[in-house]
Amino acid sequence: MLVALAAALSACNEPERSPPKPVAPDLLAIAESFEAPSGTLARDDIAHALSLVLDVGGRLERVNVGAQLHLVMQGVRESAGDDTSHTESTSAEPGLSPQRGPDLGAQAFGVSGGGWLRVTRICNGWEAQPRPDPANGSMNLQVGFTEAGLDPVIWGEVRRCRYLAPVGATRHRVDLEGGADGEALRVYLGGPVAFDKLGDVVLLASLRVRVTVDDDAFDLDADFRVAPTSGVLDFLVPLPGGPVIATRVDSDTYSLRASNGAVTCVLSQRVCSLSDGSKAPF
């Protein structure tokens, strides 16, 4: 759920009234790792690699991060409305937008050839009937755009964002806390994307937060991809020789992709199948 902070656009003929467009972080190296992972997997490495896969994958599942990312991107789309030009000024006063209700909004700034948005998502909290409230924390994002569409990277901070995460039949209390340096949440779109097409792209996300799930606190440092209509597709697993890509095929199977081939591991059988057809127990 999202809330508007303001809806004031700077007029194009008064660019000095807008702050400069912030510089987005560079996620190309992470994107290249997903396309061509540099890590290798030897038979003796598989057990260690799989333990890391289960650790990272379990943490991502516990915070239900895919669903949260979809909510954030929905807010970005709706903050822009159907008009992606943002070249006209508006006299709207700061506050909640009656067209969007209490759950959505942004502050927008015009610059030459485009502009940028500050989008804030107010988190839903832990009540039996969750609802957005500033006491539940927020996700604060920077979103650039030009005539070509959204800039390739959306990024921002996470401030004590509290929400309920369903895992099976249980809903867990999640609290995310990230710094103000713009590294807490970064999303790579792959290139300029039209606002109305944002829901169709695979999102590459980088999350650097302190997490508390119920009474269990841990750091989550993960790079992962999220499908347009579902949860996490795959995620990076750092190994000493470079990262490999892990994909959860189903509840009992993981696939690992390295520079020297792919490995499929069946947890219940405690065995992995290598690309050369051989088997490796773990």
N, C-alpha and C positions, 0 to 999 in steps of 0.2 A: 504494500500500500504506500501511496505517495502523497505528499502535501506540497502545495505551492508556497514558495517563499516570496516570490514577486513575479509580475508579468510585464515588466517594463522593458521595452526595446529602445535602444539608442537610435535616434534618427540618422539616416545615411548622410545627411548633409551636415552633421555635427559629430564626426568621428572622434573628436577630441574628448567627448563625454564618455567614451567607452574605454575601459582599461585594455591594455594590449592582450592579444590572444595568447593564452599560455602555451608553452611548448610541450607536446606530448612525449611520453617516454617511448623508447625504441624497443619494440618487441620482435624485431625481425629475427634475431638469433634464436629465440624460443620457437618461432614459427618454423624456421629451417630445421630445428631438431625434430619437430613432428613429421616433416616431410622426409628427412633423411637422418635418422638417429645415428650418432657417432659411436655409441657404445657397442661393445661386443659381448657375446654370451658364450663362454666355454662351458663344457659339461660340469666342471667343478664350481662354476659360478652360479649355477641355476638355483640351488637351495637358498643362497644368500639373497639373490635377486628376488626370488619369490617372496621371501619374508618381508622385504621392503615393499613389494607390490601390495601384499595383504595389509601392511600397516598404512600406507598412503591411501589405498582404496577404501579401507575401513573408515578412516578419518573423513574422507570426502562423503561417504555414505551417511555418516552420523550427523553431519551438519546439513545434509540435504541441499548441497550447494548448487546443483543444477536448477532446482526450482527457484531458489533465490535469485539466481542470475537471470532467469527468464522474467521474473517480476521487475528487476531493475531495467532490463531492456524494454519491457513494455512501457515503463515510465518514460524512457527516452523517446520512444515513438509517440506517445500520447502528449508529451510535453511540447512537441513540435507541431502537433495537429496534422492536418493534411497539406499544409503549405510549407514547403521546405525552403522557400526563398528568404524569408525573414528580412526583407528589405524595406518594409513599411514600418513607420513608427506607430506607437499606440499610446493612448492616454490612460491605460489601465492602471489603477492604483495598486500598490503592493498589498498582498494578502491572498486569501483563497480565491481560486477561480470558480465562479458559480457554474460555468459550463462543464467543469471537470470534477466538481465535488471536492471533498476534503482530502482526497487521496492522491492528488497529482498536480504537478506544476513545475515551473523553472524560472530562473532569471536569465534573460537573454541579452547579449551584447552584440552590436553590429560592428564589423570592421570591413575594410576594403576587400571586396571579393568574397564575402561570406560573413562568418561570425562564430560565436560560441555560446554554449548554454551552461549554466550551473543547475544541475538537477539534483534534488534532494529526495530521497525515499525515507519516510518515517516508518520505522519497523513496527511490527504488529504486537509484540509482547507475548506473555505467557498465560494470559487469562484463558478461561474455558471458551470464551467467545473473543478471539483476538481482534484487536482494532488498533489503528495507528494512533500513537500518542508520543509526543516529544520525549516523555520519560522513558520510552522504550528504545531510544537511540536512533541512529540514522546512517544511511549511506549517502555520501556527498560526492557527486561526479562532475567532471569537466568533459564537455562534449563539443568538439569543433565541427564546423561544416563549411562547405563552399558550394558553388553552383553545381558541382559534381555530386554532392550528397554529403553524408556524414564522413568525417575524417576517419582514417583507419583505426585509430586508438581512442578508447574511452577509458578514463582513469579517475581515481579519487581515493577518499579515505572512508574508513568504517569506524563509527563512534558508538560503542556499546550497543550494537544492534542486537536486540533480543527478539526471538521468535520461536515457535514450536515446530519441530522437525519430526514428521512421521517416519518411523522405521518399523516396518511390520505393523503390528497392532498397537504399538506404543508411540506416544508423542513425547519427544525429549525437549527439555528447555535448553536452548542454544543462546550463547552470548558471544558475539564477535567483536574484537577490538583491534583496530589498525591505527597506524600513525598518521600524522598530518603531512607526510612527505610525498603523498601520491603513490606510494608503493603498495598500499594495502590491497587494492583491487585494480587490476589493469585488464582491459579486454581488447583483443585484436580482431578486427573484422575482415582482414585480408585485403582491404582496399576500400576506396570510396563506395558507400552504400546509400541508396535512397532511403529516406526515413520510412516509407511504407514497405520497404523490402527487408527491414532489419529482422523481422521475424522469420525470414527464410534462410538466413546464413548460419553456418556453423561458427560458434563463438570459441575463440581461443582465449582462455582466462588465466591470469596469474594472481594467486591469492597469497598474501603474507599477513597473517593475523594471529592474535592470541585467542584461543577458543576455550570456552567452558561449556561442556555438555552435561547437564544436571550438576553433579559435583566433581566432575573430572575435567581438569584444566590441562591444555597442551598447546604447543605451537603448531600451526598449520602453514607449511610453505610448499605450495603445490602449483604446478602448471598443468592445465587440463583443457579438454575440448568438450563442448556441450552441443548436442544436436538441436535443431530448431524446435522440435516438438517433444523432446524427451530429455533424459538426464545426461550424466557424464558419458561421453563416448570413450575416451581414452585419456591417459595421463602420463607425464614423464616420470621416470624412475631414475634418479641419479646414481650412477655407479662410478667406481674409481676411474675406469677408462672412458667414461662418457655416458650420456643418458640413453636409456632404451624406452620404448613405448609399451605401456600395458593397456590391454583392453579386456574388460569383463564380458566374456561371451555369454555366460549365464551364471546362476548362483553357484555353480560347481566348477566353472572353467574360466581360466585366464589365458590370454594369448599375449606373448611378449615378442616385440619386433626390435631387432638389433641390426647393426650394419652387416653382420655376417649371417643373417637369416632369421627365421621365426621359430618360436617354441610355443607349444600348446600344453598347458598343465591342467590336469584334472585333480582337484583337491581330494575328493573322496577316494580315489585310487592311489594318491600320492605318487604320481608318475607324470613325467613330462615327455612329450614327443618332439624330437628335434627335426630340423628341416631335412636332414639326411635320412630320415626314416627310423633312426635308432631311438631307444627309450632311456630315460634317465630318472631313477627314483629320487625322491626327496624326503 
